[in-house]
Amino acid sequence: MAMSAQSVPSGGPLGGSLGGGKLPVRSFPSPAAKRRLASLFWGLVSVGLFAAIWELLWYVEVANPLLLPPPHMFLQDIPGTLKFFDRSNKVGHMATGGGATALMATAGWTMFRVFTGLALGLVLGTAVGALIHYIKIFRNLALGTVLLLAPISPVAWLPVAIFVFGIGDVPAIFLVFITVFFAIVLSTGAQIASVPKNYLHVARIMGATERQTFWRVILPAILPSLFMTVRLNLLGAWMVVLVAETVGVGSGLGQITNMARATFNAKLVFFNMAIIGALGFLSDWALREFQRKTLWWVAPGEGASR
């Protein structure tokens, strides 16, 4: 029997729903890549505009080049500027000047102190916050002390850190830890209390124990907000670690800034500020990428991934 033309789907053997048998084509670049490229583009435009305004103020002789050297001045003699950096992390070590390798070593030690303090603050702050929320006697004994110590500026802890830990890496790490610890403690309790009750009911219906409910329901629910708290305190962590390095460490980018101030080397001051700004930006980017890779259940554009 011959088949009529009307009985054959217009799209061929695969049917018309696929548009003539053509497979759907995935767009390139992806929407997420487009968002990142757009963010990078506008970031470069913003920095370029800031530098252009600075150069214009120098050109019309509004900005004194001895006090506020424009970017082309403090970037034109990078090899000469790098001689102030050193590879060693030992207090009292005689610097020899080591070029780009010394710059990376100096920046690396500062970033080590920042991320070590942040990691300790996140882990211990989450643990203490959970204990305060779940254990009544611990909450009664500890919450008052936390609320008393939380408003104290991390810089005020610097003499205490030096008295207790001496000179070295530990005072700087301790200051970064203090910067984020109390915020994480208070945020953890508030976030646990705000977990939707439906999540807890479903977990109980499925037979989850209290421990399983915490590790598999509550903790995943509060981690995005805790990461956002860490990101908000990241800038403060960079501020206090630089202060600690000028006094309690004797090495790092903070020590370079202190040396530039003492020698009235404006070019070194602004070069170091540019390095600190770039590292702060990269630190925030790295934290967002770590959150995106680790907290896979958070949808793009939500929580700390924004």
C-alpha positions as CSV (number, residue, x, y, z in Angstrom):
1,M,0.0,0.0,0.0
2,A,1.4,3.4,-0.9
3,M,1.7,5.9,2.0
4,S,0.2,9.2,1.4
5,A,2.2,12.4,1.6
6,Q,0.1,13.6,4.5
7,S,1.1,10.6,6.7
8,V,4.8,11.4,6.6
9,P,6.0,13.9,9.2
10,S,7.2,17.2,7.7
11,G,10.4,17.0,9.8
12,G,11.5,13.7,8.3
13,P,12.1,10.4,10.2
14,L,12.8,12.3,13.5
15,G,9.6,14.3,13.3
16,G,8.9,18.0,13.0
17,S,9.6,18.7,16.7
18,L,13.3,18.8,16.0
19,G,13.1,21.3,13.2
20,G,13.8,19.2,10.2
21,G,15.9,16.6,12.1
22,K,18.5,19.1,13.2
23,L,20.0,18.6,16.6
24,P,19.9,21.6,19.0
25,V,23.1,23.6,18.8
26,R,24.7,24.7,22.1
27,S,25.6,28.3,22.2
28,F,29.2,29.4,22.4
29,P,30.4,31.0,24.6
30,S,28.1,29.9,27.3
31,P,26.0,32.4,29.2
32,A,28.2,32.0,32.3
33,A,31.3,32.7,30.1
34,K,29.6,35.8,28.7
35,R,28.9,37.1,32.2
36,R,32.5,36.6,33.2
37,L,33.8,38.3,30.0
38,A,31.4,41.2,30.5
39,S,32.5,41.5,34.2
40,L,36.2,41.5,33.1
41,F,35.6,44.0,30.4
42,W,33.9,46.5,32.7
43,G,36.5,46.0,35.4
44,L,39.2,46.9,32.9
45,V,37.2,49.9,31.8
46,S,36.8,51.0,35.4
47,V,40.5,50.7,36.2
48,G,41.5,52.4,32.9
49,L,39.1,55.3,33.6
50,F,40.6,55.7,37.1
51,A,44.1,55.7,35.7
52,A,43.2,58.2,32.9
53,I,41.7,60.6,35.4
54,W,44.9,60.3,37.6
55,E,47.1,61.0,34.5
56,L,44.9,64.0,33.5
57,L,45.3,65.5,37.0
58,W,49.1,65.1,36.7
59,Y,49.0,66.6,33.2
60,V,47.1,69.7,34.2
61,E,49.5,70.0,37.2
62,V,46.8,69.5,39.9
63,A,48.5,66.3,41.3
64,N,52.0,66.8,42.6
65,P,54.2,64.0,41.1
66,L,56.4,63.9,44.2
67,L,53.4,63.1,46.4
68,L,51.0,61.5,44.0
69,P,53.0,60.1,41.1
70,P,50.8,58.9,38.3
71,P,50.8,55.3,37.1
72,H,53.3,55.8,34.3
73,M,55.8,57.2,36.8
74,F,55.7,54.4,39.4
75,L,55.5,51.7,36.8
76,Q,58.3,52.9,34.5
77,D,61.1,51.7,36.7
78,I,59.9,48.3,37.9
79,P,63.3,46.7,38.0
80,G,64.5,49.5,40.3
81,T,61.4,49.2,42.5
82,L,61.8,45.4,42.8
83,K,65.2,45.7,44.5
84,F,63.3,46.7,47.7
85,F,61.7,43.2,47.9
86,D,63.4,40.1,49.3
87,R,62.9,36.4,49.2
88,S,63.4,35.7,52.9
89,N,60.7,35.6,55.5
90,K,63.1,35.8,58.5
91,V,62.8,38.8,60.8
92,G,66.0,40.8,60.9
93,H,67.3,39.2,57.7
94,M,69.5,41.5,55.5
95,A,67.6,42.0,52.3
96,T,69.6,41.6,49.1
97,G,66.9,42.5,46.5
98,G,65.6,39.7,44.3
99,G,63.5,41.1,41.4
100,A,60.3,39.4,40.3
101,T,61.0,36.2,42.3
102,A,61.3,38.3,45.5
103,L,58.1,40.1,44.7
104,M,56.2,36.8,44.3
105,A,57.7,35.5,47.5
106,T,56.8,38.6,49.5
107,A,53.2,38.6,48.1
108,G,53.0,34.8,48.7
109,W,53.8,35.2,52.4
110,T,51.2,37.9,52.8
111,M,48.5,35.8,51.0
112,F,49.5,32.7,53.1
113,R,48.8,34.7,56.3
114,V,45.4,36.0,54.9
115,F,44.1,32.6,53.7
116,T,45.3,30.7,56.8
117,G,43.6,33.1,59.1
118,L,40.4,33.1,57.0
119,A,40.3,29.3,56.9
120,L,40.8,29.0,60.7
121,G,38.2,31.7,61.3
122,L,35.6,29.9,59.1
123,V,36.1,26.4,60.5
124,L,36.3,27.4,64.2
125,G,33.7,30.1,63.9
126,T,31.2,27.7,62.4
127,A,31.9,25.1,65.1
128,V,31.6,27.6,68.0
129,G,28.4,29.1,66.4
130,A,26.8,25.7,66.1
131,L,27.7,24.8,69.7
132,I,26.2,28.1,70.9
133,H,23.0,27.3,69.0
134,Y,22.5,23.7,70.0
135,I,24.0,23.5,73.6
136,K,22.1,25.7,76.0
137,I,24.7,25.7,78.8
138,F,27.5,26.5,76.3
139,R,25.3,29.3,74.9
140,N,24.7,30.8,78.4
141,L,28.4,30.7,79.2
142,A,29.9,31.8,75.9
143,L,27.5,34.1,74.1
144,G,28.0,37.0,76.5
145,T,31.8,36.9,76.0
146,V,31.4,36.7,72.2
147,L,29.2,39.8,72.2
148,L,31.6,41.6,74.5
149,L,34.7,40.8,72.3
150,A,33.1,41.1,68.8
151,P,33.0,44.9,68.6
152,I,36.7,45.3,69.5
153,S,38.8,46.3,66.4
154,P,41.2,43.6,65.2
155,V,44.0,46.2,65.3
156,A,43.5,46.5,69.1
157,W,44.4,42.9,69.4
158,L,47.8,43.5,67.8
159,P,49.7,44.2,71.1
160,V,48.0,41.1,72.7
161,A,49.1,39.0,69.7
162,I,52.7,40.1,70.0
163,F,52.7,39.6,73.8
164,V,51.4,36.1,73.4
165,F,52.9,34.8,70.1
166,G,55.9,37.0,69.7
167,I,57.3,38.2,66.4
168,G,56.6,36.2,63.3
169,D,53.7,34.8,61.2
170,V,51.4,33.9,64.0
171,P,50.4,37.5,65.1
172,A,49.3,38.3,61.5
173,I,47.4,35.1,61.1
174,F,45.8,35.7,64.5
175,L,44.6,39.1,63.5
176,V,43.0,37.8,60.3
177,F,41.4,35.0,62.4
178,I,39.9,37.5,64.8
179,T,38.6,39.6,61.9
180,V,36.4,36.8,60.6
181,F,35.9,34.6,63.7
182,F,33.3,36.6,65.6
183,A,31.3,37.5,62.5
184,I,31.2,33.8,61.6
185,V,30.1,32.7,65.1
186,L,27.2,35.2,65.1
187,S,26.3,34.5,61.5
188,T,26.2,30.7,62.0
189,G,23.7,30.9,64.8
190,A,21.4,33.2,62.9
191,Q,21.6,31.1,59.7
192,I,20.9,27.9,61.5
193,A,17.8,29.5,63.0
194,S,16.6,30.6,59.6
195,V,16.9,27.2,57.8
196,P,13.4,26.5,56.4
197,K,11.4,24.2,58.6
198,N,10.3,22.2,55.6
199,Y,13.9,21.0,55.1
200,L,14.0,19.7,58.7
201,H,10.6,18.0,58.4
202,V,11.6,16.2,55.2
203,A,14.8,15.0,56.8
204,R,12.9,13.6,59.8
205,I,10.3,11.9,57.6
206,M,13.2,10.2,55.7
207,G,14.6,8.9,59.0
208,A,17.6,11.1,59.3
209,T,19.3,11.4,62.7
210,E,20.1,14.8,64.3
211,R,23.8,14.4,63.2
212,Q,22.8,13.5,59.6
213,T,20.3,16.4,59.6
214,F,23.1,18.9,60.6
215,W,25.7,17.6,58.1
216,R,23.5,16.9,55.2
217,V,20.7,19.5,55.5
218,I,21.6,22.4,57.8
219,L,25.3,22.8,56.9
220,P,24.7,22.8,53.2
221,A,21.9,25.3,53.7
222,I,24.0,27.8,55.7
223,L,27.4,27.5,53.9
224,P,26.5,29.9,51.0
225,S,25.7,32.7,53.5
226,L,28.9,31.9,55.6
227,F,31.0,32.2,52.4
228,M,29.4,35.6,51.8
229,T,30.3,36.6,55.3
230,V,33.9,35.5,54.6
231,R,34.0,37.5,51.4
232,L,32.7,40.6,53.2
233,N,35.4,40.3,55.8
234,L,38.1,39.6,53.2
235,L,38.9,43.3,52.7
236,G,39.2,43.7,56.5
237,A,41.5,40.8,56.6
238,W,43.8,42.4,54.0
239,M,43.8,45.6,56.1
240,V,44.7,44.0,59.4
241,V,47.4,41.7,57.9
242,L,49.2,44.7,56.4
243,V,49.1,46.5,59.8
244,A,50.4,43.4,61.5
245,E,53.2,43.0,59.0
246,T,54.5,46.5,59.7
247,V,54.8,45.8,63.5
248,G,54.5,42.2,64.4
249,V,56.0,40.3,61.5
250,G,58.8,42.3,59.9
251,S,58.2,40.9,56.4
252,G,55.5,41.0,53.7
253,L,53.8,43.7,51.7
254,G,52.9,45.6,54.9
255,Q,56.6,45.9,55.8
256,I,57.4,47.2,52.3
257,T,54.7,49.9,52.7
258,N,56.2,50.8,56.1
259,M,59.7,51.0,54.6
260,A,58.4,53.2,51.7
261,R,56.8,55.5,54.2
262,A,59.9,55.8,56.3
263,T,62.1,56.6,53.3
264,F,59.4,58.9,51.7
265,N,59.5,56.8,48.5
266,A,56.1,57.7,46.9
267,K,56.7,55.5,43.8
268,L,57.3,52.4,46.0
269,V,54.2,53.3,48.1
270,F,51.9,53.4,45.0
271,F,53.5,50.4,43.3
272,N,53.0,48.4,46.5
273,M,49.4,49.6,46.7
274,A,48.8,48.5,43.1
275,I,50.1,45.0,44.0
276,I,47.9,44.9,47.1
277,G,44.9,45.9,45.1
278,A,45.5,43.3,42.4
279,L,46.1,40.6,45.1
280,G,42.9,41.6,46.9
281,F,40.9,41.3,43.6
282,L,42.5,37.9,42.9
283,S,41.7,36.7,46.4
284,D,38.1,37.6,46.1
285,W,38.0,35.9,42.6
286,A,39.7,32.8,44.0
287,L,37.2,32.6,46.9
288,R,34.2,32.9,44.6
289,E,35.7,30.1,42.3
290,F,36.3,27.9,45.4
291,Q,32.7,28.4,46.5
292,R,31.4,27.7,43.0
293,K,33.4,24.5,42.7
294,T,32.7,23.3,46.3
295,L,29.1,24.3,46.8
296,W,27.8,22.7,43.7
297,W,24.2,22.8,44.8
298,V,24.1,26.6,44.8
299,A,22.6,27.9,41.5
300,P,24.7,30.4,39.5
301,G,24.1,33.9,40.6
302,E,22.9,33.0,44.1
303,G,24.5,33.1,47.5
304,A,28.2,33.9,47.6
305,S,28.8,33.1,43.9
306,R,27.5,36.5,42.8
